[in-house]
């Protein structure tokens, strides 16, 4: 291939054809795919080769917190690439040192020392290994409807509709019921429920061997892919107390909820709970370079002063990712985006409640900050989902899938979440006018779901 041909831009159909022939697309059957071809992004918008602009109403997979192509992050990557793109993971670099210090400043409580990986899955794998090492125990509790990653260990901890491809799973993962008030597993109503979902955690811990057998519990402060499920306010403080009572490690998976997404630096900040381990990715550098982190409290870090930390990745602490992370955190602070997400989120929730009042298909709207969801049902009384969470083909298009496709056609990208939930998680920089545009498209097209509601 000549130098001229190497630089020649491919048209959209050629890109799709090459991808269909040479690339595996995640989480879907490969036949007949016709994906959106993205060539340029700026702010909250992404453009295809024909110049069509799409509003990114989901921050892609909930990672473009700063929007697309932030100049400060791009400049930091370019400066680092010109001097030292990467070195082995045991060497020290300035951007890695700076990012470690910054994370200690913004994470809850006394969380301090970080191990860097290339994404949230790896961060959670590392957290599970740490919990087992420092406690000498094997079992880790996680909640049904949770999602902690796609590798074998992380998927064993996960408990959603995609798990079947990783079963039989890595042993030691114990699943518990989620704190899902809209669909309470205990048939109760908050607040008269006496927070049975948290009491259930302690019951399972005791049945699984208590302080002798259970190493810890992992959970998203607010469920992400499982449907933007917000627990009752008492839940996390009670779980923290259970972990202390039974000498368990509390792991907060903040891969989606971190870095201002919920209107606080981290989701756990809403309940003033300090986990023993916190995992993060996505918003850590607005998705610009693959990066994850596992941050621990001093009592855990001290265990590895004399005991080897037997975990690692070739690209751990990759200098380009570190530089991007430093620039992103500085940008969050400079633009006061955490505070802005809280304010914009209040407006978003107000508008979502208006939409709920208009559409019989909307069972519930919920969330915090710019981490919101709409649960769509066939029947508000029975709460029957409009869409079952299945990955096994073939399956006909449901009203929810048709709704998402129609919104995309009209210029708004929205990601599905959970069985019957759509996720509204735009970049933290989104304006009120952009929010209104996206919500108008949603409002208009929910008529497709209203049409299948049982009368």
N, C-alpha and C positions, 0 to 999 in steps of 0.2 A: 504494500500500500504506500502510495506516495505521500509526502509531507502535506501536499495540498488536500488530498483526500482525507487525511487524518483530522484536519481542522474543519472539514465540511460538515455543516449541521444536518442531522437526519430529520426527515419530516415525521409527523406524528404516526402515520401508518407504518412506516419502516421501524420506528421505535417499538410499536406494539408487536409487530411481526417478529422482531429480534427477541423481545422479551418472551413471547409465546413459545419460541423455539429453544431459547437458551437459558431462561430464568425461571426459577420456582417462586411463585407468589404465595406468601403466607396466608394461612387460615381460610383457604378457599379451594374448591375444585378448580383445576386449571383450564378445562375446556370452555371455550367461548368467551373468555375474559376480554373486555374492552375497556381497560383502565383509563382514567384521566391522565393525560401526559402533561406533567408539570415542567416548565422551562424557566420560570422566573417567579420570584416572590418578593414582596415588600410589604412591611407592616402586617395587616390582617388579610392580605389578598395574595392569591396565587394565580398565575397566568399560564394558559396553554399555548402551543405554537401558533394557533390562529388568532391569538390576542384576547380570547375570552377570559374574563376575570371571575374568580370564585372566592367568595368570602369564607375564610377558614374559621368556621364556628366551633371547631373542636380542638384547635391548636394541634392539628394532625392527630397523633395518638397522645394528646394532652402533653405536649412538650414545648411548643413554640411560645413559651410564656412572654418573651420579649417581642413576639412577632417574627416575621421573616426578615433576614438580611439586616440585622442590627449593625450599624456601621462600627460601633465600638468593639463588638465581639469580632467582627471580620478583621478589623485592624489589628487586634491582639493576636489573632491566628496568623496573620500575614507577618507580623514582626517576629513571632516565635519561629515560624517556618523558615525565615531568612537567616536565623542564627543557629537553631538546634531543634529540629522537628521531634526527635525521639532519642532516648537512650535506654539502657536496660533498667528494669524496675527497682534495682537495688541502689542505683546512683541517685544522688540528690540533685534537684534542680530548683531554680528560683520560683518558677510558677507553681510547682508542687508544694513547696514550703509556704508560699503565700496562700494558696487555696486551702491547705490544711488549717492554717490560722483563721482564715475567714469563716470556715465551717464551724470551728469552735465558737466563734463569736455569734453566729446566727442560729445555731441549733439550740433546742431547749436545755435549760438547766446546766449541768456540768458535763454534758457530752463533749468530748474533747479530741480524741485521736481517731484518725480515719485511715481506712484502706481503700484504695481506688481500683475500680474495675472498669469494665467497658459497657455496663448497662445495669438495669434494675434486677434482672434475673440473677446475674452473677453476684450482685450485692446481697441478695437474699440467700443465695447458696452460702456465701461467706458468713452471713449472720447465723444461719442454722448450725454451721460447723463450730463457730465460736461458742454458741450456747451450749453445745454438747461438750466441747473441750473444758470450758471453765466450770461446769457443774458436775462433770463426770456422769451425766445421765443422758438418755437417748431419746425419749419421747418429746415431741413438740406438738402443741395444739395449734390448730388453725381453724378458721370458720368456713362452713359451707357457703358458697357464693363468692368466696375470695379468689383472687388471682395474684400469684406471686412470681410467675415466670414460666418459661417454656422448656427449660432443661429438666432432666429426670427428677432431681432433688426438689427444685422449685415447684414442679408440677405436682409432686407428691404432697407438698404443702398446700397447693391450690386445691380448690374443690368446686370447679365449675364445669360446664358442659363440654369442655375440651379435654378433660382428663383421660377419657377412654383410650386415647392414643399412647398414653404413658403407663398403662396398667398391664400387669401388676406393678404397683408402685414401689419406690424405695421405702423400706419399712421404717416405722417410728413416727409417722405422721398420723395424728389423731384429729378427727374433724368434730367440730362442735356446732351448735345452732347459732345462727347469726342474730344480732340485735336489730331485727327488721320490724319496726313498729307497725307498718302498713300491712304486713302479712305475719303477724305475731305467731310464732310456733306454739305458744302457750295459751292461745285463745284469749289473751288478756288485752286490756286497754291502758295506755299510759295516761296518768301516773299511778292509777290504782293497781297496776301490775306488780308493784313491789320489785321492779327490775329483775324479773325472773331470768332474763337472758344472761345477766351477770352471775346470779346465783347458780345457774346451770354450769357456768365455767368451773366454779369450785367443786360442784358435784362430780363432774367428769375428772377433774384433777384427782380427787380422792379415790374414785373408782379405778383410775389408771396407776395408782401407787403413790400419789402425793409427792412429798418431798424426796422420797427415795428413788422415784422413777421418772418424773416429768422435768425436763430441762427448761422448758419455757413455752411461751405462747407468742405467735406472730399474728399481726393483724394490721389492715389498713385503717387508719383513724376514721376515714369515711370510705366505704367500699367504692371502687372505681368501676372497673369493667363489670362488676356484679350488679351495678344499677344505682350508683350514687346513693347508697344507704347511709343515712346519718343516725348514729346511735343516740339513745337518750343521754342526757347530760351526766347522769350518775354512772353510766356504764364504765368508762375508762378509769375514773378514780377507783371504782370497786375492783376492776381487774388488776390495777396496780397494787392494791392492797392484798389481793389473792397471791400475786407473784411474790410479794415480800413475805407473806405468811408461809408459803411452801418453798421458799428459796429457789424461785424460778426466774428466768431471764425474760423480761418484756421486750419484744422486738416490734418496733413500729415501722411498717412498710409505708414510707412517705414518697414512693416513686412518683405517684400522681399528685398527692396532696401537698408536696413540698414547694417551697420558693414562691409563696404568695398566692398560690392557686385558690385557697379557701378564705383569703382575706387576712391571714396570719402567715408568719414565715413558714410555720409547719402546722399540720392539722392538729397535732397533740397540744399545741398552744391554746386551743379553744377550751381545753379542760385543765390547763396548768398541770399536766402530767408529764413527767420526765421518764422516757423509756430507758432501758439499759443499753439498747442498741437501736440505732435508727438507720434505715436504708433509704437511699435516694438515687435519682437519675433524672432523666427528662429535663425538668426545669433547671437543673443544676447549671447548665450552660445553654439553656433554651434549645437543646437538641442539635447544636451546631457541630459537635464532634462527639462520637459515642463515648459516654462517661457515666459511671455509677460510683457510689461511695457507700461504705459501711462504717459508721461512726459509733464509737463506744465510750462509755463512762470510764473514769480513771480506775475504778476497782477492777474492771475487766482488762484494761490496758496493762495494768501492773502484773497480771498473770503471765504476760509474755515477755517480761523483762528477763526472766531466766529460762522460760519454756519456749522452744522454737515456735514461730508462727508458721505452721505448715500449710500455707495457702498462697497462691499467686497466679498472676497472668503475665504473659510476655508484655502486654501493653498496659500493665498497671502503671498509673501515673504518667501516661503519655503526655509529653510536653505540650502538644497542640491543644489537647483537651483541657489540660490544667490552665493554660493561658486563657482559653475561652471561658472556663469557670470563674476565674478571677474577674474577668471583664463583665461577665453576666451579673455577678453579685454586686459589683460596684455600680452597674447600671440600675439594678433594682433599688439600691439605696439612693442613687442620684435622682432618679425619677419618682421616688416614693411610690413605687408600684404596688407594694403590699397594701398600703393604706388606700390606694386608688382601687385595687381589686375589691376591697371591702365595700367601698362606696358604690362602685359600679354594680357589684353583686346585689346590693340592696335594691337598686333600680331593676335589675334583671328579675329578681324574685317577685317584685311587685307586678311586672308585666306578665310573668308566667302565671301568677294567680288570676290575672284577668283572662288569660287564655283558658285556664282551667274552668272558669265560670262559663265560658262560651261553648266548650266542646264536651259532649257527653262521653267521649272516648278517653278523656283524661281522668285517671283515677286519683293521681296525686302528683304534685310538684314538690321538689325538695332539694336541699343542698345548702352550701355555705360559700360565700364569695362568688367567684366565677367557676364554680364546680357544682353544676346543677343538673337535675334530671327530670324528665317528664315520663311518668309511668302510664302507658296506654293499655286500656282494658276493653274487653268486649261488653262487660256488664259491671257497672259501678257497685252494685249490691253484692254480687258474688266475687268480684275482683278477678274474674277469669282473664288471664293474659290474652292479648290480641295476637301474640307471636310466641311460639315455643322455642326455647333455646336448643337447637339441634345443629350438629355439624355434619351429620351423615347425609349425603345426597342419595337419591334425588329428592327435591322438595319444591313445591310450587311457590311462586311469589306470594307473600302475605301482604296484607294492607300496610303493615309497618315498612316492609321492604319497598313497596310501591311509593309510599310517602317519602322515604329517604331518597329514592331515585328522582322523584319529581322535584324535591328541594334542590338537589344537585343540578338538575336541568335548569332551574331558575337561578342558579348562581350562589347557592349556599351549601357548603359541605358540612354534614352532620354525621357523627359516628353513633352507631348503635351501642347500647350498653345493657347488659343483662338480657333476660328473656324478652321483656316487653317495655324496655326503657330506652329513651334516646337521651344522649348526653349533650348538654349545652356547656361547653368549656372553652370559650374563645380566648385569644391572647389577652394578657393583662393590660395591654395598651389600647384595647378596643374603645372606640368612642360611642357615645350615646346614639349618634346617628347610624353607626354601623350596627349596633345592637338592634335598633328599631327596624332596619332593613331585614336583618336575619329573622327577627321575630315575626315580621309581617309575612314572610314566606312560609314560616312554620304555621302561623295562624291560618293562612289561606289553605294550605294543603292538608291540614288535619281533617278537613272534610272527607278525605279519602278513608280515614280511619272511623270517623263518625258514621260512615255509610254501612259499616259492618257491626255497629253496636246493636246488641239485642234490645229490643223495645220492651 
